[in-house]
Amino acid sequence: MKTYLKAFAFLALILIGPCILQGFHAASRTAYASVTNPQSAQSNTALDSIGVEWSNIFSLIDAYYIDPVDHYACFQKTQAEGLSACLDPWSEYFSAKQWKEFNEVVSGNYAGVGMVLEPDADRLKLFPFPGEPAARAGIIANDVLLSVGTTKVTQARNYSESDVKRVVDLIRGNAGTAIAVTVLRGGSVIGPISITREHVTAPSVTYQEVKPLAGSASSPNAGYVKISFFGPSTAAEFQTALTNLTKNGKINRFFIFDLRGDGGGEVNAALSMLEMLAPADGSLMLTEKFKDHSKEKVAAKKGAFGDAHGVILVDGFTASASEMFSGTLQDWGKFKLVGEHTYGKGVAQTSFPLQWPPSADSPWLKLTVLHYLVGNGRKPIVLGKGLIPDYNVSGVLSPAEIKQLQKDMKTQDPTKPYLDPAVDKQLEKALELSTH
C-alpha cells in the first residue's frame, strides 16, 4: 500500500492495484474543462451545493467512465453503499481530507505503522515494510487482519477501495501513539499486537547484489531489485539501482525484479522504467483503450539497459501498474515470471477535482477510464486471472519458515531488501535460473 501525486489540473491516470497506493500522470486543464466547468455553489443552501456536486460527478461519469451509467440508480446505490457499488471497485469519491491523506501515503512519507493492506476477497492481508513499526512488532507478510483495537474488520462481502480506506483510517494516527491489531496466521489467531506509530519514509526501490546458489560459484552474481510501489521518485531510484548494480560488471545484466505485494502506482513511473529496459527502438509498451479511442505508448529508442534479462517475482498481490510492467517485460521475451498468478487488474483510473480551480477544500472523483493491453503482443490483463508465471512456485511458508521470517524482519534494515533463499523458495528458483 502506498500513494502518490503532484500537479495542477491533472486528470491523474493511474494503474493501481487493490491497494491504497495509487499514482497519476498529468493532463491539461483544457481536457477537464472540455467536459464540464464545475461551479462553486454561490447559493447559501446546502441542497444547491449538493446538486452542483452531483451534476459535476455525473458529467464526468458520462464523459469518461468506461461503461454507461443510469444516473438515478447510481445515486440510490451510492447512498447505501458508496460510489463503488454504483461503478466498479476502483472508482471512488474523496473528501478533501481523504484526498490529502491519500497523497501523503502515495508519497511514501507519512505517520503510520509501515505496512500495506491488500484486499483478498472478503479479507485484508498485511504486508509490512522491513524494519518499520509493524514488522518490528511481529507482523509478517500475508497475515490476515481481524481487528483494529476493538473494531472487527472482517466482513461478509468483498472489500472495495472505500472499505479499505475506512480500515486505514482506523490504523493511521499521530506518531508516538499506539494501536493494537489482531491477525490470523496459518489458522491461528495472533494478538492483540501493539504497534507504536512512527513517521514512515518508505523507499519504493531497494537493491542488492546477490551471490549464486551454493554449487554455482562460477556463475555471475545477480542484481536483485525490490520495487514496493510506483511513486514519484521510483523511476529515478530504479535507474540508480541498475546503474550501481552494473557499474562493476559483476552481474552480467541478469536482474531479479521483485514485485510481490506491489499493488501498482504511477503509470508514468512504470513507463519510464520500461523505457530504460526497451530491447529495441519502437518497442510497444502499452496500449490504452479509452471509451472512444485507443492510444499506444512506445519506447522511442533502445533503453540504456536494453540488454538486461532475468526474472520477475510475482504473486496474487502484484497488480495494475506492476502487472503492466511485468507483463510487458515478459512479452518482450527478456524476463521470465516466477511465483503465482498476479491479481488481474487491466483497467486504469483518472482523478478529477470536483471544484474548479481545485483548492485544499476540493473533493475529488476517481473514475475507471480505460482498459489496457501490454507489450508488443497487446496482451490483456484478465481480472482474477492476471499474468501466468513461466514458473509456478508457491509462496506459502512452513511454520519454521514463518518463525524465521518474523525474527529476521524485526531487525531488517528498511533501506535494504530481505534476501534468504532458504526461506524464500521463489527467490531460490530465480537464483537457480540465473545460472542457466
C-alpha positions in Angstrom: 0.0 0.0 0.0 1.1 3.4 -0.7 0.4 6.5 -2.7 1.5 9.4 -5.0 0.7 12.7 -6.7 1.5 16.2 -7.6 0.1 18.5 -10.1 -2.3 21.4 -11.0 -5.2 20.3 -13.1 -4.3 16.7 -13.6 -6.5 14.1 -15.0 -4.5 11.7 -13.0 -4.2 8.5 -14.9 -3.4 5.7 -12.6 -2.8 2.0 -12.9 -3.5 0.9 -9.4 -3.9 -2.4 -7.7 -6.2 -3.4 -4.9 -4.2 -1.3 -2.5 -4.1 2.2 -1.1 -1.1 3.1 -3.2 -2.0 4.9 -6.4 -0.4 7.2 -8.9 -1.1 9.5 -11.7 0.1 11.2 -14.8 -0.8 14.8 -15.5 -3.2 16.1 -18.1 -4.3 19.5 -19.1 -6.8 21.9 -17.7 -8.4 22.1 -21.1 -9.1 18.4 -21.1 -11.0 18.7 -17.9 -12.8 21.9 -18.8 -14.0 20.4 -22.1 -16.2 18.1 -20.2 -17.6 20.3 -17.5 -16.8 23.5 -15.8 -17.6 22.8 -12.1 -19.2 25.8 -10.5 -18.7 26.9 -7.0 -22.0 27.0 -5.2 -23.0 30.6 -4.8 -26.3 29.7 -3.0 -26.4 29.7 0.7 -28.3 26.4 0.8 -26.6 23.1 1.3 -29.1 21.5 -1.2 -27.8 23.6 -4.0 -24.2 22.7 -3.2 -25.1 19.0 -3.2 -26.9 19.4 -6.5 -23.9 21.1 -8.2 -21.5 18.4 -6.9 -23.7 15.6 -8.2 -24.1 17.3 -11.5 -20.4 17.5 -11.8 -20.0 13.9 -10.8 -22.4 12.7 -13.5 -21.0 14.9 -16.2 -17.6 13.3 -15.6 -19.0 9.8 -15.5 -20.8 10.4 -18.8 -17.7 11.7 -20.4 -15.0 9.4 -19.1 -16.3 6.3 -17.3 -15.8 3.1 -19.4 -19.4 1.9 -19.2 -22.8 3.7 -19.4 -24.5 4.5 -16.1 -28.1 5.1 -15.1 -27.9 8.4 -13.0 -30.8 7.8 -10.7 -30.0 4.1 -10.0 -26.4 5.1 -9.3 -27.4 7.9 -6.9 -29.6 5.4 -5.0 -26.9 2.8 -4.7 -24.3 5.4 -3.6 -26.4 6.5 -0.7 -26.5 3.0 0.7 -23.1 1.5 -0.2 -20.8 4.2 -1.6 -19.8 5.1 -5.2 -18.0 1.8 -5.8 -21.4 0.0 -5.6 -22.7 2.0 -8.5 -19.5 1.9 -10.6 -16.5 -0.5 -10.2 -14.4 -1.2 -7.2 -11.7 1.2 -8.2 -13.9 4.3 -8.8 -14.4 6.4 -5.7 -15.2 9.7 -4.1 -12.6 11.5 -1.9 -13.4 14.2 0.6 -10.8 17.0 0.8 -9.4 15.3 4.0 -9.3 11.9 2.4 -7.6 13.3 -0.7 -4.9 14.9 1.4 -4.3 11.7 3.3 -4.3 9.7 0.1 -1.5 11.8 -1.3 0.6 11.6 1.9 0.5 7.9 1.7 1.3 7.9 -2.1 4.4 9.9 -1.4 5.7 7.1 1.0 6.1 9.7 3.7 3.6 9.7 6.5 2.8 8.9 10.1 1.7 5.3 10.5 2.9 1.7 11.1 4.6 1.0 7.8 2.5 -1.7 6.2 0.3 -2.2 3.1 -3.2 -3.5 3.3 -4.3 -5.6 0.3 -7.9 -6.8 -0.2 -8.2 -10.6 -0.8 -11.9 -11.1 -1.5 -13.6 -10.5 2.0 -10.3 -10.3 3.9 -7.4 -7.9 4.2 -3.9 -9.2 4.1 -0.9 -7.3 5.5 2.5 -6.6 4.0 4.9 -4.8 6.4 7.9 -2.9 5.2 11.1 -4.4 6.6 12.4 -2.6 9.7 9.3 -0.4 10.1 7.0 -0.4 13.2 4.6 -3.2 12.0 7.5 -5.6 11.1 9.3 -4.9 14.4 6.1 -5.6 16.3 5.9 -9.1 14.7 3.5 -8.6 11.7 4.7 -10.7 8.7 3.6 -10.8 5.0 0.2 -12.4 4.4 -1.1 -12.0 7.9 -4.9 -11.6 7.7 -6.2 -8.6 9.7 -9.1 -9.5 12.0 -9.5 -6.4 14.2 -8.0 -2.9 14.9 -8.4 -2.0 18.5 -11.9 -3.2 19.4 -13.2 -2.9 15.9 -13.6 -6.1 13.9 -12.7 -5.6 10.2 -13.9 -8.9 8.8 -16.9 -8.7 6.6 -19.3 -10.8 4.6 -18.7 -9.1 1.2 -15.6 -8.4 -0.9 -13.6 -5.4 0.1 -13.9 -2.3 -2.1 -11.4 0.6 -2.0 -13.8 2.6 0.2 -13.8 -0.3 2.7 -10.0 -0.4 2.7 -9.9 3.4 3.3 -12.1 3.0 6.4 -9.7 0.4 7.9 -6.7 2.6 7.0 -8.3 5.4 8.9 -8.5 3.2 12.0 -4.8 2.3 11.8 -3.3 5.7 11.0 -2.7 8.3 13.7 -0.2 10.6 15.2 3.4 9.5 15.6 4.1 8.2 19.2 0.6 6.8 19.7 -0.1 3.0 19.7 -2.7 0.8 18.0 -3.5 -2.9 18.7 -4.2 -5.3 15.9 -5.2 -8.9 15.9 -4.3 -11.2 12.9 -4.9 -14.7 11.6 -1.8 -16.6 10.7 -1.8 -20.1 9.4 -5.1 -20.9 11.1 -4.0 -19.4 14.5 -5.3 -16.1 15.9 -2.4 -13.9 17.0 -2.7 -10.8 19.2 -3.6 -8.3 20.1 -0.2 -6.9 18.8 0.6 -3.4 20.0 2.3 -1.2 17.3 3.6 2.3 18.0 3.0 4.7 15.1 6.0 6.5 13.7 7.0 8.8 10.9 7.4 6.4 8.0 9.5 7.1 4.9 9.3 4.0 2.8 11.7 3.7 -0.1 10.0 2.4 -3.3 13.1 0.7 -4.5 15.8 -1.3 -2.6 18.6 -3.3 -4.3 21.5 -5.6 -3.6 24.0 -7.8 -5.5 23.1 -11.5 -4.8 25.6 -14.3 -5.0 24.7 -17.5 -6.9 23.4 -20.5 -5.0 25.8 -22.9 -3.4 27.4 -25.1 -6.0 27.2 -22.4 -8.7 30.3 -20.4 -7.6 31.4 -19.9 -11.2 28.2 -18.1 -12.2 28.0 -14.3 -12.1 26.1 -12.5 -9.4 22.5 -11.4 -9.9 21.2 -7.9 -9.4 18.2 -8.0 -7.1 15.8 -5.0 -7.2 12.7 -4.9 -4.9 10.0 -2.5 -6.2 7.5 -1.9 -3.4 5.3 0.7 -5.2 5.4 3.0 -8.2 5.7 6.6 -6.9 7.0 10.0 -7.9 10.7 9.0 -7.3 10.5 5.3 -8.3 11.9 5.7 -11.8 14.9 7.7 -10.6 15.5 5.2 -7.7 15.3 2.3 -10.2 17.8 4.0 -12.6 20.2 4.4 -9.6 19.8 0.8 -8.7 20.5 -0.5 -12.2 23.5 1.8 -12.6 25.1 0.9 -9.3 24.5 -2.8 -9.8 26.1 -2.9 -13.3 29.0 -0.5 -12.9 31.4 -3.1 -11.6 30.5 -5.7 -14.3 29.8 -8.5 -11.9 26.2 -9.3 -12.6 26.3 -9.6 -16.4 23.0 -7.7 -16.6 20.9 -10.5 -15.0 18.3 -9.0 -12.8 15.7 -10.2 -10.4 12.9 -7.7 -10.1 10.7 -8.4 -7.1 7.2 -7.1 -7.5 5.4 -9.4 -5.0 2.9 -7.4 -2.9 3.3 -4.4 -5.2 -0.2 -3.1 -5.9 0.8 -0.6 -8.5 1.1 3.2 -8.6 2.0 5.8 -11.1 1.7 4.9 -14.8 4.4 7.3 -15.8 6.9 5.8 -13.4 6.3 2.3 -14.8 6.6 3.6 -18.4 9.8 5.4 -17.6 11.3 2.3 -16.2 10.2 0.2 -19.2 11.9 2.8 -21.5 15.2 2.1 -19.7 14.7 -1.7 -20.5 13.3 -1.4 -24.0 15.1 -4.0 -26.2 14.8 -2.1 -29.4 13.7 1.2 -31.0 9.9 1.4 -31.2 9.2 -1.3 -28.6 5.5 -1.2 -27.8 5.0 -0.9 -24.0 1.3 -0.3 -23.5 -2.0 0.1 -25.5 -4.6 2.2 -23.7 -8.3 1.6 -24.8 -10.4 4.5 -23.8 -14.2 4.9 -24.1 -14.0 6.1 -27.7 -10.3 5.7 -28.9 -7.0 3.9 -28.3 -3.5 5.2 -27.7 -0.2 3.4 -27.9 2.8 4.1 -25.6 6.0 3.3 -27.5 9.7 3.5 -26.4 11.4 5.8 -28.9 14.7 4.0 -28.7 16.6 1.1 -27.2 16.9 1.6 -23.5 20.2 2.2 -21.6 19.6 -1.2 -20.1 18.0 -2.8 -23.1 20.3 -5.8 -22.9 19.1 -6.7 -19.4 17.4 -10.0 -18.9 16.3 -12.1 -15.9 13.4 -13.0 -13.6 10.4 -11.1 -12.2 8.9 -12.4 -8.9 5.1 -12.0 -8.8 2.2 -13.1 -6.6 -1.5 -12.6 -6.2 -1.0 -9.0 -5.0 1.1 -7.9 -7.9 -1.4 -5.6 -9.5 -2.1 -2.9 -12.1 1.0 -0.8 -12.9 3.1 -3.8 -11.5 1.3 -6.1 -13.9 1.8 -3.7 -16.8 5.5 -3.5 -16.1 5.9 -7.3 -15.5 3.6 -8.3 -18.5 5.4 -6.1 -20.9 8.9 -7.4 -19.9 7.6 -10.9 -20.2 6.0 -10.2 -23.6 9.3 -8.7 -24.9 10.9 -12.1 -24.1 13.7 -11.0 -21.9 12.3 -11.8 -18.5 10.6 -14.9 -17.0 7.9 -14.7 -14.4 8.4 -16.8 -11.2 5.8 -17.2 -8.4 2.0 -17.2 -8.5 -0.5 -15.7 -11.0 -1.0 -12.0 -10.5 -4.1 -10.1 -9.3 -5.6 -9.2 -12.7 -6.4 -5.5 -13.0 -6.4 -4.4 -16.6 -8.1 -1.1 -16.1 -6.8 2.3 -15.1 -8.3 5.4 -13.3 -8.1 9.1 -13.7 -8.8 11.5 -10.8 -10.7 14.8 -11.2 -11.3 17.7 -8.9 -15.0 18.4 -8.3 -14.4 22.2 -8.0 -12.6 24.4 -10.4 -10.0 25.6 -9.8 -9.1 22.9 -7.2 -8.2 24.0 -3.7 -7.3 22.4 -0.4 -11.0 22.1 0.3 -11.9 20.4 -3.0 -13.4 16.9 -3.1 -12.1 14.6 -5.9 -13.5 11.8 -8.0 -11.5 8.8 -9.2 -13.0 7.0 -12.3 -12.0 4.0 -14.3 -11.4 5.4 -17.8 -9.6 2.8 -19.8 -8.6 -0.8 -20.3 -5.0 -1.6 -21.2 -3.0 -4.2 -23.1 0.7 -4.8 -22.5 3.7 -5.3 -24.8 4.1 -5.9 -28.5 1.6 -8.8 -28.2 -1.1 -6.4 -26.8 -1.8 -8.9 -24.1 -4.9 -8.2 -21.9 -4.8 -8.5 -18.1 -7.8 -10.6 -17.1 -9.5 -9.8 -13.7 -9.0 -12.7 -11.3 -6.5 -14.4 -13.6 -3.8 -11.9 -14.2 -0.4 -12.9 -15.6 0.5 -16.5 -15.6 4.1 -17.3 -14.4 6.5 -19.1 -16.5 7.5 -21.0 -13.4 4.7 -21.6 -10.8 6.3 -21.6 -7.4 4.2 -21.4 -4.2 4.9 -18.6 -1.7 3.3 -20.5 1.2 5.8 -20.8 4.2 6.1 -23.6 6.7 5.8 -22.8 10.4 9.6 -22.9 10.8 10.0 -20.5 7.8 7.4 -18.2 9.3 9.2 -18.1 12.6 12.5 -17.3 10.9 10.9 -14.6 8.7 9.3 -13.0 11.7 12.6 -13.0 13.6 14.5 -11.6 10.6 12.0 -8.8 9.8 12.2 -7.3 13.3 15.9 -6.3 12.8 15.9 -5.9 9.0 17.4 -2.6 7.7 14.5 -0.9 5.9 16.8 0.5 3.3 18.0 -3.0 2.2 16.0 -5.9 0.7 15.3 -9.0 2.7 17.1 -11.9 1.0 17.1 -15.5 2.3 16.7 -18.3 -0.4 16.4 -20.8 2.4 13.1 -19.2 3.4 12.1 -17.7 0.1 11.6 -20.6 -2.4 10.5 -18.2 -5.2 13.8 -16.3 -4.8 15.6 -19.6 -4.7 14.1 -20.5 -8.1 15.1 -17.1 -9.5 18.7 -17.7 -8.5 18.6 -21.1 -10.0 17.6 -19.6 -13.3 20.3 -17.0 -13.1 22.9 -19.8 -13.6 21.4 -21.1 -16.8 
